[in-house]
């Protein structure tokens, strides 16, 4: 199988870099939600599927929920 003609095979894809993934997780998550709204796909998405789509660990839904809880209860 030939490599794609629009890429240089010696260049490393930056999306494989963990630092890049961490820096862009919010953007990727927002993009997935935007896609769901624009395409009117309002059915449930399992956390594992979402995690796979944005390239993060399977516990991301729990982490996001806990982060929101902490921010909401920070004033108390």
Helices and strands as residue ranges (DSSP letters): G 14-16, H 18-38, H 47-54, H 60-72
